[in-house]
Amino acid sequence: MSRINTNVSSLIAQRNLSGTTSSLNESLKRLSTGLKINRGADDPSGLIVSERLRSEIEGVNQAIENAERATNVIATTEGALAEINTLLTSIKSLTIEAANTGAFSPAEIEANQLEIDSAVEAITRISNTTSFAGLKLLNGSLDYLTSGVTASQITDVDVFGANFGLEDHIGVTVQVTASAELGGLFLSGNTVGAPGALLSSVSFEVQGVEGVQAFSFASGTPLSAVAAAVNSVSDATGVQARLVSAGNPTSGLVFQTDDFGSDAFVSVRRLGGGGDFFQTYDEQDGVSVARDEGANVQGLINGNPALGDGLELKINNPSLNIAVTLDTDAAQSTAAAYAFDLTGGGADFQIGPQVNSLQQVGFGIQSFAASNLGTTRLGFLNTIVTGGDNSLVAGRAREAGAIIDESITQVSSLRGRLGAFERNTLQTAVRSTSIARENLTAAESQIRDTDFAAETAALTRAQVLQQAGTQTLGLANNNAQNVLSLLQ
C-alpha cells in the first residue's frame, strides 16, 4: 500500500536516529567530562551512593590534613621544649660548678648565679611566647582545668589526656585500696646492759637508692648519736634514721627510706666480727631481716584499677589519662574517697573523618614556666634565682640540683609523650586514613567515572548508527516521490 500523507518508514527512521543521536551525545558528554554519572537521571541510585562516598572522601582528606597539622604543632612544641632542656642542662652544670666552693670564690659563684637567673628567665619567656598560628602552646592554656582538688588530700594532678564526649565535665574519684609504705628496719633500744645505746663497738653499712655508706661506732654510743650520723649523709644514701619515740633512746631506732614506693629500699648490714647484738627487724612484722622495701600506694580511679608508683596513682584509658599524687596521710588511709572534677581545657585533635568522641584525641600540655617546673616537696625552678629559697648564693646548691633534675625529668617526659602521640596516634591515623581514602576513591570511581575503553567503543557504534540512520531517513523520505509514477 502506497501513501503520501503518512510516511511511517520516515517516522521509524526518525525515532531510531533520535535514539542514536541521544546515545552519541551521551557518549560525548561522558568522554568530555570523564564521568559516567553527570546528573541524577543518569543513575539515581548510583548518584546517591557516589555522593555519600565523595563526602566520606572529603572527610578522610581533611582528617589527614588535621593529623599533619597536629604534627606541625607537636614539632613546634618539641622544638621549644628542646631549647628549655638545653637551658636546664646548662643550669645543672653551673650548679655543680658552684658547689665546688673549695675552688670557686664567692664572686665566681655570684657570676654563676647571674647566669642561672638569665637562663631561668629565658625558660619562662619561651613558655609564654611559644605559639603556632596564634595558639599558645606552653603557657598552660592547653592544660586541663580542675575543680574541687583538696590540697591536704591530693598534692598534684597531671591530666595528660581526657575525652569529655557529650559531657561538660568529668568527675574523678580516687579510692586507696592499699597504703603506701616506707621501707623500714627496726633496731631495739632496750638492750640489757646498755639501754638506749650500743652494747659494744660495731661497724655497719647503710644502703639505699642513692648509695651506700659505712659507719663505725664505739661501745656505749647513744642511739640518738647513731641517728644523727646516719642523717648527716642521708642525701647520699636515701635513708634516714629516727628514734621510735622522740627523746627516748630506749624506744629503739628506725632506719627508714626517704621516699615511699617499691623502688625505695633500706639495707643495714653488719660489718666485721663484732657487734653480735646488732640485729635489725622488719618495722611492720618484727621478722629479723637486713633489708626492707617500701610499697606503692594501690587504688582505683573512677573504679578502674590504677597503677601505683610511690604516692602516685595513674590510669590511661580512652576517656582519661591522668596521674594523681596523694598526700602522705591520704596515701596511707583506705577509709575515704577523694573526689574532684575536670571542668574543661586541654587540646582536642580531630583525627578521624567523623566528629565524635571516638575520632577525637585530647592532649594536655601544662605550663612550663619556671614557677611550674619542680614539685611542691622539692620546690620550683623559680626558687633557685637570686633571692629565692634555693639559690646558689644562699648555699643551697644541693636543693637546687634536685629541683633541676626534677625539671629535666618533667620536660623530657612531655617530649616523650609528644613523640609517642605523634608516632603512635597521628602517624598511625594518617596511614590508616590514607588506606581508607584509596579504597573509598576506588569505589567512587567505579560508580561514577567513565570507562573510556567501553565508552569510545559505544561512541564509534553510535557514530556508525547515526550515519546509517541518516541515510535510511533520506531513503524513507524519497519513497513518497515514487507515487508520482502512478500518475503518469
C-alpha positions in Angstrom: 0.0 0.0 0.0 1.4 3.4 -1.1 0.6 6.5 0.9 1.9 10.1 0.8 0.1 11.7 3.8 1.7 9.4 6.3 5.3 8.3 5.9 5.6 5.6 8.5 9.0 4.5 7.4 10.3 8.0 7.9 8.8 8.1 11.4 10.6 4.8 12.2 13.8 6.1 10.9 13.5 9.4 12.7 12.8 7.6 16.0 15.8 5.4 15.7 18.0 8.3 14.5 16.9 10.3 17.5 17.9 7.5 19.9 21.2 7.1 18.1 21.9 10.8 18.4 21.0 10.7 22.1 23.4 7.9 22.6 26.1 9.7 20.7 25.6 12.9 22.7 25.6 10.9 26.0 28.9 9.2 25.0 30.4 12.6 24.0 29.3 14.0 27.4 30.8 11.1 29.3 34.1 11.3 27.4 34.4 15.1 27.7 33.6 15.1 31.5 35.2 11.8 32.4 32.1 11.0 34.4 29.6 8.2 33.8 27.1 10.0 36.1 26.7 13.7 35.3 23.1 14.2 36.6 20.6 12.3 38.7 18.8 10.9 35.6 22.0 9.1 34.5 21.9 6.7 37.5 19.7 7.8 40.5 20.9 5.1 43.0 24.5 5.4 41.8 24.4 9.1 42.3 23.2 8.7 45.9 26.0 6.2 46.7 28.6 8.2 44.9 27.8 11.5 46.7 28.0 9.6 50.0 31.4 8.3 49.1 32.5 11.7 48.0 31.5 13.1 51.4 33.5 10.4 53.1 36.5 11.0 50.9 36.4 14.7 51.8 36.2 13.9 55.5 39.1 11.5 55.2 41.2 14.1 53.3 40.5 16.7 56.0 41.4 14.1 58.7 44.7 13.6 57.1 45.3 17.3 56.9 44.3 17.7 60.5 46.8 15.0 61.6 49.6 16.6 59.5 48.8 20.0 61.1 48.8 18.4 64.5 52.3 17.0 63.7 53.4 20.5 62.9 52.1 21.8 66.2 53.9 19.0 68.1 57.1 19.7 66.2 56.9 23.4 67.2 56.2 22.4 70.8 59.0 19.9 71.0 61.4 22.4 69.5 60.7 24.8 72.3 61.0 22.1 74.9 64.4 21.0 73.4 65.6 24.6 74.0 64.3 24.5 77.6 66.1 21.2 78.1 69.3 22.8 76.8 68.9 25.6 79.3 68.2 23.3 82.2 71.3 21.2 81.3 73.4 24.4 81.4 71.9 25.4 84.7 72.7 22.0 86.1 76.3 22.4 85.0 76.5 25.8 86.7 75.0 24.5 89.9 77.5 21.6 90.1 80.3 24.1 89.4 79.2 26.4 92.1 79.1 23.5 94.6 82.9 23.3 94.3 83.3 26.0 97.0 86.8 24.9 97.7 88.0 26.1 94.3 85.5 28.8 93.5 85.4 32.2 95.1 82.1 33.8 96.2 82.4 36.2 93.3 82.5 33.3 90.8 79.5 31.7 92.5 77.6 35.0 92.2 78.5 35.1 88.5 77.1 31.6 88.1 74.0 32.8 89.9 73.5 35.7 87.5 73.8 33.3 84.5 71.3 31.0 86.1 68.9 33.9 86.7 69.1 34.7 83.0 68.5 31.1 81.9 65.5 30.7 84.2 64.1 34.0 82.8 64.6 32.6 79.3 62.7 29.4 80.2 59.7 31.4 81.3 59.9 33.6 78.2 59.9 30.5 76.0 57.0 29.1 77.9 55.0 32.3 77.4 55.8 33.0 73.8 55.9 29.6 72.0 52.9 29.6 69.7 51.6 28.1 66.5 49.3 30.3 64.3 48.4 32.3 67.4 47.8 29.3 69.6 49.9 29.4 72.7 51.5 26.0 73.4 53.5 26.1 76.6 51.9 28.8 78.8 49.3 26.5 80.3 46.4 27.4 78.0 46.3 23.8 76.8 46.3 22.4 80.3 43.1 20.8 81.7 41.1 22.7 84.3 40.3 21.1 87.7 37.9 22.0 90.4 37.5 20.7 93.9 41.0 19.4 94.5 41.8 19.4 98.2 45.5 20.1 98.8 45.5 18.1 102.1 44.4 15.0 100.1 45.9 15.5 96.7 49.1 17.4 96.2 49.3 17.3 92.4 47.1 16.4 89.4 48.6 15.9 86.0 46.0 15.3 83.3 47.7 14.1 80.1 44.5 13.5 78.1 40.7 13.5 78.5 37.7 12.8 76.3 34.7 14.7 77.6 32.3 13.2 74.9 28.9 14.9 75.3 29.6 16.0 78.9 30.9 19.4 80.0 32.9 17.9 82.9 34.5 14.6 84.1 34.2 13.6 87.7 37.3 11.9 89.2 37.1 9.7 92.3 40.3 8.3 93.9 40.0 5.4 96.3 43.0 4.0 98.1 42.8 0.2 98.5 46.3 -0.4 99.9 48.5 2.1 101.7 51.8 3.4 100.5 54.7 2.4 102.8 58.2 3.5 103.5 60.9 0.8 103.8 61.9 0.5 107.4 64.2 -1.5 109.7 64.0 -1.5 113.5 66.9 -1.7 115.9 66.0 -2.4 119.5 67.0 0.2 122.1 66.0 -1.9 125.1 69.3 -3.7 125.2 70.3 -5.3 128.5 73.5 -3.7 129.8 73.2 -0.6 127.5 69.6 0.7 127.3 69.3 3.3 124.6 72.9 2.8 123.4 75.2 0.4 121.6 76.2 -2.6 123.7 79.6 -2.9 122.1 81.7 -1.5 119.2 80.1 -2.1 115.9 80.6 -1.3 112.2 77.7 -1.5 109.8 76.7 -0.4 106.3 73.6 1.5 105.4 72.4 1.3 101.8 69.5 3.0 100.0 68.5 4.0 96.5 71.0 6.9 96.4 74.1 4.9 97.6 75.9 3.2 100.4 77.8 4.5 103.5 79.7 2.6 106.2 79.7 3.6 109.9 81.7 2.6 112.9 80.7 3.4 116.5 82.3 2.7 119.9 80.6 0.8 122.7 78.0 3.0 124.6 77.3 5.4 121.7 73.7 6.7 122.2 71.2 5.7 119.5 70.4 9.4 119.1 74.0 9.9 118.0 73.8 7.0 115.6 70.6 8.5 114.1 72.4 11.9 113.7 75.3 10.3 111.9 73.1 8.4 109.5 71.0 11.5 108.8 74.1 13.6 108.1 74.6 11.6 104.9 71.0 10.8 104.1 71.3 12.7 100.8 74.0 10.2 99.7 72.1 7.1 100.8 68.4 7.9 100.6 68.0 6.6 104.2 67.1 8.5 107.4 67.2 7.3 111.0 64.9 8.3 113.9 64.1 7.3 117.4 60.7 5.5 117.6 59.7 7.9 120.3 61.4 11.3 120.1 63.7 11.9 123.0 63.5 8.3 124.2 66.5 6.2 123.0 65.2 3.1 124.7 62.3 3.1 122.3 64.6 1.9 119.6 66.0 3.2 116.3 64.3 3.0 112.8 66.2 3.2 109.6 63.7 4.4 107.0 63.7 5.3 103.3 63.2 8.9 102.3 60.5 8.0 99.8 57.5 5.8 99.5 57.3 3.1 96.9 58.6 -0.3 95.9 61.7 1.3 94.3 62.8 2.6 97.7 64.7 0.3 100.0 66.8 0.3 103.1 69.6 -2.2 103.8 71.6 -2.3 107.1 74.4 -4.9 107.1 76.8 -5.5 110.0 80.4 -5.5 109.0 83.2 -7.4 110.7 83.0 -9.9 113.5 82.0 -7.6 116.4 78.6 -6.3 117.5 76.7 -9.6 117.8 73.9 -7.7 119.5 73.3 -5.6 116.3 70.2 -7.1 114.6 67.6 -5.3 112.6 64.0 -6.3 112.2 61.2 -5.6 109.7 59.4 -2.5 111.1 56.0 -3.9 110.2 56.0 -7.5 111.3 59.1 -7.8 113.5 60.9 -10.5 111.4 64.6 -10.5 111.6 65.8 -9.0 108.2 68.6 -6.9 106.9 66.7 -5.3 104.0 63.2 -3.9 103.6 61.4 -2.2 100.7 58.7 0.3 100.6 55.3 -0.2 98.9 53.4 1.7 96.3 50.0 3.0 97.0 47.3 1.0 95.4 43.9 2.2 94.5 41.1 2.9 92.0 40.4 5.9 89.8 36.8 6.1 88.8 36.5 2.4 89.6 39.4 1.4 87.3 42.5 -0.2 88.8 45.3 2.4 88.9 49.0 1.9 88.6 50.7 2.8 91.8 54.1 4.5 91.9 55.1 5.7 95.4 52.4 8.2 96.3 51.1 8.4 92.7 48.2 6.7 91.1 47.9 6.6 87.3 45.4 5.4 84.7 45.4 5.6 81.0 42.3 4.7 79.0 40.4 6.1 76.1 38.4 8.5 78.3 41.1 9.6 80.8 44.8 9.7 81.1 45.7 11.1 84.5 48.3 10.9 87.3 47.3 11.9 90.9 49.8 12.4 93.6 48.3 11.8 97.1 49.3 13.5 100.3 51.3 11.2 102.6 48.4 10.8 105.1 45.9 10.3 102.3 48.0 7.6 100.6 48.0 5.7 103.9 44.3 5.8 104.5 41.8 3.4 102.9 38.8 4.9 104.7 37.9 7.7 102.3 37.5 8.6 98.7 38.9 11.8 97.3 36.9 13.5 94.5 37.4 16.4 92.1 36.2 17.4 88.7 37.8 18.2 85.3 35.9 21.2 84.0 37.4 21.7 80.6 40.6 22.8 78.9 43.1 20.7 77.0 43.8 20.4 73.3 41.4 18.3 71.2 42.8 16.8 68.0 40.2 15.7 65.3 42.0 12.8 63.6 39.0 11.0 62.1 36.5 11.8 59.3 33.6 12.0 61.7 33.1 14.5 64.5 32.6 12.2 67.5 34.4 11.3 70.7 35.9 8.1 69.2 37.7 10.1 66.5 39.0 12.9 68.7 42.0 12.7 71.0 42.5 15.0 74.0 46.0 16.1 75.0 47.1 18.2 77.9 50.2 20.4 78.0 51.0 22.1 81.3 52.7 25.4 81.7 56.5 25.2 81.6 57.2 28.5 83.2 59.9 28.4 85.9 57.2 28.6 88.6 55.7 25.3 87.4 58.8 23.2 86.9 59.6 21.2 90.0 57.4 19.9 92.8 55.8 21.1 96.0 58.0 18.9 98.1 61.3 19.9 96.4 60.5 23.4 95.4 60.1 25.0 92.0 62.7 26.3 89.5 61.9 30.0 90.2 63.3 29.5 93.7 66.8 28.9 92.5 67.2 32.5 91.2 68.7 35.4 93.3 66.6 36.0 96.3 65.0 32.6 96.1 65.0 30.0 98.9 67.2 27.6 96.9 69.7 30.0 95.2 73.4 29.3 94.9 74.4 32.4 96.8 72.2 31.1 99.7 74.3 27.9 99.7 71.5 25.7 98.5 73.3 24.0 95.6 72.2 20.6 96.7 68.5 21.6 96.8 68.8 23.5 93.5 70.3 20.4 91.9 67.3 18.3 92.9 64.9 20.8 91.5 66.8 21.0 88.3 66.8 17.2 88.0 63.1 17.1 88.5 62.5 19.8 86.0 64.6 18.0 83.4 62.5 14.9 84.0 59.3 16.8 83.5 60.4 18.4 80.3 61.8 15.1 79.0 58.6 13.2 79.9 56.5 15.6 77.9 58.8 15.3 74.9 58.4 11.6 75.2 54.6 11.8 75.4 54.5 14.1 72.4 56.8 11.8 70.5 54.6 8.8 71.4 51.5 10.7 70.4 52.9 11.7 67.1 54.2 8.3 66.3 51.5 6.0 67.7 48.4 8.2 67.2 49.0 10.8 64.4 51.2 8.8 62.1 49.0 5.7 62.5 45.9 7.8 61.8 47.5 9.2 58.6 48.4 5.7 57.4 45.1 4.2 58.2 43.0 7.0 56.7 45.2 7.1 53.6 44.3 3.4 53.0 40.7 4.3 53.6 41.0 7.2 51.1 42.4 4.8 48.5 39.6 2.3 48.9 36.8 4.9 49.0 38.2 6.7 45.9 38.3 3.4 44.1 34.7 2.6 45.0 33.5 6.1 44.0 35.5 5.9 40.7 34.0 2.6 39.8 30.5 4.0 40.2 30.9 7.5 38.7 33.9 7.6 36.4 33.7 6.9 32.7 35.3 3.7 31.4 37.0 5.2 28.3 37.6 1.9 26.6 33.9 1.0 26.7 32.7 4.5 26.1 34.8 5.0 23.0 33.5 1.7 21.6 30.0 3.0 22.3 30.8 6.3 20.6 32.1 4.5 17.5 28.9 2.4 17.4 26.7 5.5 17.8 28.5 7.3 15.0 28.1 4.4 12.6 24.4 4.1 13.6 23.9 7.8 13.2 25.3 7.7 9.6 23.2 4.7 8.7 20.1 6.3 10.3 20.7 9.5 8.4 20.9 7.6 5.1 17.9 5.5 5.9 15.8 8.6 6.8 16.8 10.0 3.4 15.6 6.8 1.6 12.3 6.8 3.6 11.7 10.4 2.6 12.3 9.6 -1.1 9.8 6.7 -1.0 6.8 9.2 -1.3 8.1 10.5 -4.6 7.7 7.1 -6.1 3.9 7.6 -6.0 4.2 10.2 -8.8 5.0 7.4 -11.3 1.4 6.1 -10.8 0.0 9.5 -12.0 1.8 9.5 -15.4 
